[in-house]
Amino acid sequence: MTMALRDQFLAGMSTAACTVSIVTTDGTAGRQGATVSAMSSVSADTPQPTLLVCINETSATAQAIKVNGVFCVNLLRDDQSGISDCFAKRWTTGDGDKFSCATWVPDVNGSPRVVDGLVAFSCTLSSWKKIGTHYVFFGEVQDVALATEGSPLIYANRAYRSAVPIAPRSAPASGCNAS
């Protein structure tokens, strides 16, 4: 791969709008967490719903997930960018513990779940694969904690964003036929 292609890929991916999550784990390898935007549903039509997250191979969180075998994907609300910044190491808390930037409870697997996040998916690790500089972790969802209100924190064009509903169009766009 050429550097030009890599740079174009990174520039193109920076325009993709992604939700922001904190992936956490706890167990014999300790409590860890990292900010991620690479999280996606894999399938709801398996014995357990499945999702994936991608975490850099050098992250202590990636190493801990492999040992602990569990993780929680905490999807943040649009007013929680400070939690994202703390876990992305953009700033630190006064006590040096990034977990002190929010209130946490253990999920069903013992991983930290942010109390007031938009949604939390408690997962057991079903498999993982190293691709380039990242691990892709596949998790079987054991529990889902849903908030009653809120909007997701989004990252696009290298900045935080908030989802804004778009009003339905009154007429189809040119060239489109109504169904």
MIDOSE-1310 file (N, C-alpha, C; in nm, 2 decimals, decimal comma, always signed):
residues 179
mtma	+0,08/-0,12/+0,00/+0,00/+0,00/+0,00/+0,09/+0,12/+0,00; +0,05/+0,22/-0,08/+0,13/+0,35/-0,08/+0,08/+0,44/+0,03; +0,17/+0,53/+0,07/+0,13/+0,63/+0,17/+0,02/+0,72/+0,12; +0,02/+0,75/-0,01/-0,09/+0,83/-0,06/-0,22/+0,76/-0,04
lrdq	-0,23/+0,63/-0,07/-0,36/+0,56/-0,05/-0,40/+0,56/+0,09; -0,30/+0,53/+0,18/-0,33/+0,53/+0,33/-0,38/+0,67/+0,37; -0,32/+0,78/+0,33/-0,36/+0,91/+0,36/-0,50/+0,94/+0,31; -0,53/+0,90/+0,19/-0,66/+0,92/+0,13/-0,76/+0,84/+0,21
flag	-0,73/+0,72/+0,25/-0,82/+0,63/+0,32/-0,85/+0,70/+0,46; -0,75/+0,75/+0,53/-0,77/+0,82/+0,66/-0,86/+0,94/+0,64; -0,83/+1,02/+0,54/-0,91/+1,14/+0,51/-1,05/+1,10/+0,48; -1,07/+1,00/+0,40/-1,21/+0,96/+0,37/-1,28/+0,91/+0,49
msta	-1,22/+0,83/+0,57/-1,28/+0,77/+0,69/-1,31/+0,88/+0,79; -1,23/+0,99/+0,79/-1,26/+1,09/+0,89/-1,39/+1,16/+0,86; -1,45/+1,15/+0,74/-1,58/+1,20/+0,71/-1,70/+1,11/+0,75; -1,67/+0,99/+0,79/-1,77/+0,89/+0,83/-1,82/+0,93/+0,96
actv	-1,95/+0,94/+0,98/-2,01/+0,97/+1,11/-2,03/+0,84/+1,18; -1,97/+0,84/+1,30/-1,97/+0,72/+1,39/-2,01/+0,76/+1,53; -2,08/+0,67/+1,59/-2,12/+0,69/+1,73/-1,99/+0,67/+1,82; -1,99/+0,73/+1,93/-1,87/+0,72/+2,02/-1,91/+0,64/+2,14
sivt	-1,82/+0,54/+2,17/-1,85/+0,45/+2,28/-1,72/+0,44/+2,37; -1,74/+0,40/+2,49/-1,63/+0,36/+2,58/-1,65/+0,21/+2,60; -1,54/+0,14/+2,56/-1,54/-0,01/+2,58/-1,46/-0,04/+2,71; -1,53/-0,11/+2,80/-1,47/-0,14/+2,93/-1,46/-0,29/+2,95
tdgt	-1,37/-0,32/+3,04/-1,36/-0,46/+3,09/-1,31/-0,47/+3,23; -1,34/-0,58/+3,30/-1,28/-0,60/+3,43/-1,28/-0,75/+3,46; -1,18/-0,79/+3,53/-1,16/-0,93/+3,56/-1,02/-0,95/+3,61; -0,96/-1,07/+3,58/-0,83/-1,11/+3,63/-0,72/-1,02/+3,57
agrq	-0,74/-0,96/+3,45/-0,64/-0,87/+3,39/-0,66/-0,73/+3,44; -0,76/-0,70/+3,52/-0,78/-0,57/+3,57/-0,89/-0,49/+3,49; -0,92/-0,37/+3,55/-1,02/-0,28/+3,49/-0,95/-0,19/+3,39; -1,01/-0,19/+3,27/-0,95/-0,11/+3,16/-1,07/-0,05/+3,08
gatv	-1,04/+0,06/+3,00/-1,14/+0,11/+2,91/-1,07/+0,20/+2,81; -1,14/+0,21/+2,69/-1,09/+0,29/+2,58/-1,21/+0,35/+2,50; -1,18/+0,47/+2,45/-1,28/+0,53/+2,36/-1,27/+0,47/+2,22; -1,38/+0,43/+2,16/-1,38/+0,38/+2,03/-1,50/+0,44/+1,94
sams	-1,47/+0,45/+1,81/-1,58/+0,48/+1,72/-1,60/+0,37/+1,62; -1,52/+0,26/+1,63/-1,54/+0,15/+1,54/-1,61/+0,04/+1,62; -1,74/+0,05/+1,62/-1,83/-0,04/+1,68/-1,95/-0,07/+1,59; -1,99/-0,19/+1,57/-2,10/-0,22/+1,48/-2,18/-0,34/+1,52
svsa	-2,30/-0,35/+1,49/-2,38/-0,47/+1,50/-2,33/-0,57/+1,40; -2,33/-0,70/+1,43/-2,29/-0,80/+1,34/-2,42/-0,88/+1,30; -2,49/-0,93/+1,40/-2,62/-1,00/+1,37/-2,70/-1,01/+1,50; -2,83/-0,99/+1,48/-2,93/-1,01/+1,59/-2,99/-1,15/+1,58
dtpq	-2,96/-1,22/+1,47/-3,02/-1,35/+1,44/-2,92/-1,47/+1,46; -2,85/-1,46/+1,57/-2,77/-1,57/+1,62/-2,82/-1,61/+1,76; -2,77/-1,72/+1,81/-2,82/-1,76/+1,95/-2,81/-1,64/+2,05; -2,71/-1,56/+2,04/-2,70/-1,43/+2,12/-2,67/-1,33/+2,01
ptll	-2,73/-1,21/+2,02/-2,70/-1,10/+1,93/-2,55/-1,07/+1,94; -2,49/-1,03/+1,83/-2,34/-1,02/+1,82/-2,31/-0,88/+1,77; -2,20/-0,82/+1,83/-2,15/-0,69/+1,78/-2,00/-0,70/+1,77; -1,94/-0,60/+1,71/-1,79/-0,60/+1,71/-1,74/-0,46/+1,75
vcin	-1,62/-0,46/+1,80/-1,55/-0,34/+1,83/-1,40/-0,36/+1,78; -1,34/-0,25/+1,74/-1,20/-0,25/+1,70/-1,12/-0,17/+1,79; -1,01/-0,22/+1,85/-0,93/-0,15/+1,94/-0,78/-0,17/+1,90; -0,70/-0,07/+1,91/-0,56/-0,07/+1,88/-0,49/-0,18/+1,96
etsa	-0,40/-0,25/+1,89/-0,32/-0,36/+1,95/-0,24/-0,32/+2,07; -0,20/-0,19/+2,08/-0,11/-0,14/+2,19/-0,19/-0,10/+2,31; -0,32/-0,10/+2,30/-0,41/-0,06/+2,41/-0,41/-0,16/+2,52; -0,39/-0,12/+2,64/-0,41/-0,21/+2,76/-0,55/-0,27/+2,76
taqa	-0,65/-0,19/+2,71/-0,78/-0,24/+2,71/-0,79/-0,37/+2,62; -0,73/-0,37/+2,50/-0,73/-0,48/+2,41/-0,67/-0,60/+2,48; -0,56/-0,58/+2,55/-0,50/-0,70/+2,61/-0,59/-0,75/+2,73; -0,65/-0,66/+2,80/-0,73/-0,70/+2,91/-0,86/-0,78/+2,86
ikvn	-0,92/-0,73/+2,75/-1,04/-0,80/+2,70/-1,00/-0,95/+2,66; -0,89/-0,97/+2,60/-0,85/-1,10/+2,56/-0,84/-1,19/+2,69; -0,79/-1,14/+2,80/-0,77/-1,22/+2,92/-0,90/-1,23/+3,00; -0,97/-1,12/+3,01/-1,10/-1,11/+3,09/-1,21/-1,19/+3,02
gvfc	-1,21/-1,19/+2,89/-1,32/-1,26/+2,82/-1,46/-1,19/+2,82; -1,46/-1,06/+2,87/-1,59/-0,99/+2,88/-1,56/-0,84/+2,85; -1,66/-0,77/+2,80/-1,65/-0,63/+2,78/-1,78/-0,57/+2,77; -1,79/-0,44/+2,80/-1,91/-0,36/+2,79/-1,89/-0,24/+2,69
vnll	-1,98/-0,23/+2,60/-1,98/-0,12/+2,50/-2,08/-0,01/+2,55; -2,03/+0,10/+2,60/-2,11/+0,21/+2,66/-2,12/+0,32/+2,55; -2,24/+0,32/+2,49/-2,26/+0,42/+2,38/-2,30/+0,55/+2,46; -2,22/+0,66/+2,43/-2,23/+0,79/+2,50/-2,34/+0,88/+2,44
rddq	-2,40/+0,96/+2,53/-2,49/+1,06/+2,49/-2,42/+1,18/+2,44; -2,48/+1,27/+2,36/-2,42/+1,38/+2,30/-2,37/+1,49/+2,40; -2,40/+1,48/+2,53/-2,35/+1,57/+2,63/-2,24/+1,50/+2,71; -2,18/+1,39/+2,67/-2,08/+1,32/+2,74/-1,95/+1,31/+2,67
sgis	-1,92/+1,41/+2,59/-1,79/+1,42/+2,52/-1,67/+1,42/+2,62; -1,69/+1,47/+2,74/-1,58/+1,47/+2,84/-1,54/+1,33/+2,87; -1,63/+1,24/+2,88/-1,59/+1,10/+2,91/-1,51/+1,05/+2,80; -1,55/+1,07/+2,68/-1,47/+1,03/+2,56/-1,33/+1,09/+2,56
dcfa	-1,32/+1,22/+2,59/-1,19/+1,28/+2,59/-1,10/+1,22/+2,70; -1,16/+1,19/+2,81/-1,08/+1,13/+2,92/-1,03/+0,99/+2,89; -1,11/+0,91/+2,83/-1,07/+0,77/+2,79/-0,98/+0,77/+2,67; -0,99/+0,88/+2,59/-0,90/+0,89/+2,47/-0,77/+0,96/+2,51
krwt	-0,75/+0,99/+2,64/-0,63/+1,05/+2,70/-0,61/+1,19/+2,65; -0,71/+1,26/+2,61/-0,70/+1,41/+2,57/-0,68/+1,49/+2,69; -0,74/+1,45/+2,81/-0,72/+1,51/+2,94/-0,73/+1,41/+3,05; -0,68/+1,44/+3,16/-0,68/+1,35/+3,27/-0,76/+1,41/+3,39
tgdg	-0,81/+1,32/+3,48/-0,88/+1,36/+3,60/-0,78/+1,39/+3,70; -0,82/+1,46/+3,81/-0,73/+1,51/+3,91/-0,66/+1,39/+3,98; -0,73/+1,28/+4,00/-0,67/+1,17/+4,07/-0,60/+1,07/+3,98; -0,60/+1,10/+3,84/-0,53/+1,01/+3,75/-0,61/+0,89/+3,71
dkfs	-0,73/+0,87/+3,76/-0,81/+0,75/+3,73/-0,92/+0,79/+3,63; -0,90/+0,75/+3,51/-1,00/+0,79/+3,41/-1,14/+0,75/+3,44; -1,16/+0,65/+3,52/-1,30/+0,60/+3,56/-1,36/+0,70/+3,65; -1,29/+0,79/+3,71/-1,35/+0,89/+3,80/-1,42/+1,01/+3,73
catw	-1,42/+1,00/+3,60/-1,48/+1,11/+3,52/-1,63/+1,09/+3,50; -1,68/+0,97/+3,55/-1,82/+0,94/+3,54/-1,86/+0,84/+3,65; -1,99/+0,81/+3,66/-2,04/+0,72/+3,76/-2,06/+0,58/+3,69; -2,00/+0,48/+3,75/-2,01/+0,34/+3,69/-2,07/+0,24/+3,79
vpdv	-2,13/+0,14/+3,73/-2,18/+0,02/+3,81/-2,13/-0,10/+3,73; -2,12/-0,21/+3,80/-2,08/-0,33/+3,72/-2,20/-0,38/+3,64; -2,17/-0,42/+3,51/-2,27/-0,48/+3,43/-2,29/-0,63/+3,47; -2,37/-0,71/+3,40/-2,39/-0,85/+3,43/-2,27/-0,93/+3,43
ngsp	-2,17/-0,89/+3,36/-2,04/-0,97/+3,35/-1,93/-0,91/+3,44; -1,96/-0,80/+3,51/-1,86/-0,74/+3,60/-1,78/-0,62/+3,53; -1,81/-0,60/+3,40/-1,74/-0,48/+3,34/-1,81/-0,35/+3,38; -1,73/-0,24/+3,38/-1,79/-0,11/+3,42/-1,89/-0,07/+3,31
rvvd	-2,01/-0,03/+3,36/-2,11/+0,03/+3,28/-2,14/+0,17/+3,33; -2,13/+0,27/+3,24/-2,16/+0,41/+3,28/-2,31/+0,42/+3,31; -2,33/+0,48/+3,43/-2,47/+0,49/+3,48/-2,57/+0,56/+3,39; -2,53/+0,67/+3,33/-2,62/+0,75/+3,25/-2,59/+0,76/+3,10
glva	-2,53/+0,65/+3,05/-2,51/+0,65/+2,90/-2,63/+0,62/+2,82; -2,62/+0,63/+2,69/-2,74/+0,61/+2,61/-2,78/+0,47/+2,60; -2,68/+0,38/+2,59/-2,71/+0,23/+2,59/-2,58/+0,16/+2,62; -2,59/+0,05/+2,69/-2,47/-0,03/+2,72/-2,50/-0,18/+2,68
fsct	-2,41/-0,23/+2,61/-2,42/-0,37/+2,56/-2,31/-0,45/+2,64; -2,36/-0,54/+2,73/-2,27/-0,63/+2,81/-2,24/-0,76/+2,73; -2,12/-0,78/+2,70/-2,08/-0,89/+2,61/-1,98/-0,99/+2,67; -1,99/-1,11/+2,62/-1,88/-1,21/+2,64/-1,81/-1,22/+2,51
lssw	-1,68/-1,23/+2,52/-1,59/-1,24/+2,40/-1,61/-1,37/+2,34; -1,65/-1,37/+2,21/-1,67/-1,50/+2,14/-1,55/-1,53/+2,05; -1,49/-1,42/+1,99/-1,37/-1,44/+1,91/-1,30/-1,31/+1,89; -1,18/-1,32/+1,84/-1,11/-1,19/+1,80/-1,01/-1,23/+1,69
kkig	-0,98/-1,12/+1,62/-0,88/-1,14/+1,51/-0,80/-1,01/+1,50; -0,67/-1,03/+1,48/-0,58/-0,91/+1,46/-0,58/-0,88/+1,31; -0,61/-0,75/+1,28/-0,60/-0,71/+1,14/-0,52/-0,58/+1,15; -0,40/-0,58/+1,08/-0,32/-0,46/+1,09/-0,28/-0,43/+1,23
thyv	-0,30/-0,30/+1,27/-0,27/-0,26/+1,40/-0,38/-0,27/+1,50; -0,49/-0,34/+1,47/-0,61/-0,34/+1,55/-0,66/-0,49/+1,58; -0,72/-0,51/+1,69/-0,79/-0,63/+1,72/-0,94/-0,60/+1,69; -1,00/-0,69/+1,62/-1,15/-0,69/+1,60/-1,20/-0,79/+1,70
ffge	-1,28/-0,74/+1,80/-1,34/-0,83/+1,90/-1,49/-0,85/+1,87; -1,53/-0,97/+1,87/-1,67/-1,01/+1,85/-1,72/-1,05/+1,99; -1,84/-0,98/+2,02/-1,90/-1,01/+2,15/-2,04/-1,06/+2,14; -2,07/-1,16/+2,22/-2,21/-1,20/+2,23/-2,28/-1,12/+2,34
vqdv	-2,38/-1,05/+2,30/-2,45/-0,96/+2,39/-2,53/-1,05/+2,49; -2,50/-1,02/+2,62/-2,57/-1,09/+2,73/-2,68/-1,00/+2,79; -2,67/-0,87/+2,78/-2,77/-0,78/+2,84/-2,75/-0,64/+2,77; -2,86/-0,57/+2,77/-2,87/-0,43/+2,71/-2,93/-0,34/+2,81
alat	-2,87/-0,23/+2,85/-2,92/-0,13/+2,93/-2,95/-0,01/+2,85; -3,08/+0,03/+2,83/-3,12/+0,14/+2,75/-3,17/+0,26/+2,83; -3,12/+0,38/+2,79/-3,17/+0,50/+2,85/-3,31/+0,53/+2,80; -3,38/+0,61/+2,87/-3,52/+0,65/+2,83/-3,52/+0,77/+2,74
egsp	-3,41/+0,84/+2,74/-3,40/+0,96/+2,65/-3,25/+0,99/+2,62; -3,23/+1,07/+2,52/-3,10/+1,11/+2,48/-3,07/+1,09/+2,34; -2,96/+1,15/+2,29/-2,92/+1,15/+2,16/-2,77/+1,10/+2,15; -2,73/+1,03/+2,05/-2,59/+0,97/+2,06/-2,49/+1,08/+2,03
liya	-2,37/+1,06/+2,09/-2,25/+1,14/+2,06/-2,19/+1,09/+1,93; -2,17/+1,17/+1,84/-2,12/+1,13/+1,71/-1,99/+1,20/+1,68; -1,90/+1,13/+1,61/-1,77/+1,19/+1,57/-1,76/+1,18/+1,42; -1,74/+1,30/+1,36/-1,73/+1,31/+1,21/-1,65/+1,43/+1,18
nray	-1,57/+1,42/+1,07/-1,49/+1,54/+1,03/-1,40/+1,58/+1,15; -1,35/+1,49/+1,22/-1,26/+1,51/+1,33/-1,31/+1,60/+1,44; -1,44/+1,59/+1,47/-1,51/+1,67/+1,57/-1,63/+1,60/+1,62; -1,67/+1,63/+1,75/-1,79/+1,57/+1,80/-1,91/+1,64/+1,74
rsav	-2,02/+1,56/+1,72/-2,14/+1,61/+1,66/-2,26/+1,56/+1,74; -2,37/+1,61/+1,71/-2,50/+1,56/+1,77/-2,59/+1,53/+1,66; -2,67/+1,42/+1,68/-2,77/+1,38/+1,57/-2,88/+1,48/+1,57; -2,92/+1,53/+1,46/-3,03/+1,62/+1,44/-3,13/+1,56/+1,35
piap	-3,25/+1,54/+1,39/-3,35/+1,48/+1,30/-3,37/+1,56/+1,18; -3,39/+1,49/+1,07/-3,42/+1,56/+0,94/-3,57/+1,54/+0,91; -3,64/+1,65/+0,89/-3,79/+1,64/+0,86/-3,81/+1,56/+0,73; -3,91/+1,48/+0,73/-3,94/+1,40/+0,60/-3,97/+1,50/+0,49
rsap	-3,93/+1,46/+0,37/-3,95/+1,54/+0,25/-4,10/+1,53/+0,22; -4,16/+1,63/+0,17/-4,30/+1,63/+0,12/-4,31/+1,57/-0,02; -4,20/+1,58/-0,09/-4,21/+1,52/-0,23/-4,08/+1,45/-0,25; -4,08/+1,34/-0,33/-3,96/+1,27/-0,36/-3,86/+1,35/-0,43
asgc	-3,73/+1,32/-0,41/-3,62/+1,40/-0,49/-3,64/+1,37/-0,63; -3,58/+1,46/-0,71/-3,59/+1,44/-0,86/-3,53/+1,31/-0,90; -3,60/+1,24/-0,98/-3,56/+1,11/-1,03/-3,60/+0,99/-0,94; -3,66/+1,02/-0,83/-3,71/+0,91/-0,74/-3,86/+0,90/-0,76
nas	-3,90/+0,77/-0,75/-4,05/+0,74/-0,76/-4,10/+0,71/-0,62; -4,21/+0,75/-0,58/-4,27/+0,72/-0,46/-4,31/+0,57/-0,46; -4,30/+0,50/-0,35/-4,34/+0,36/-0,35/-4,48/+0,33/-0,30
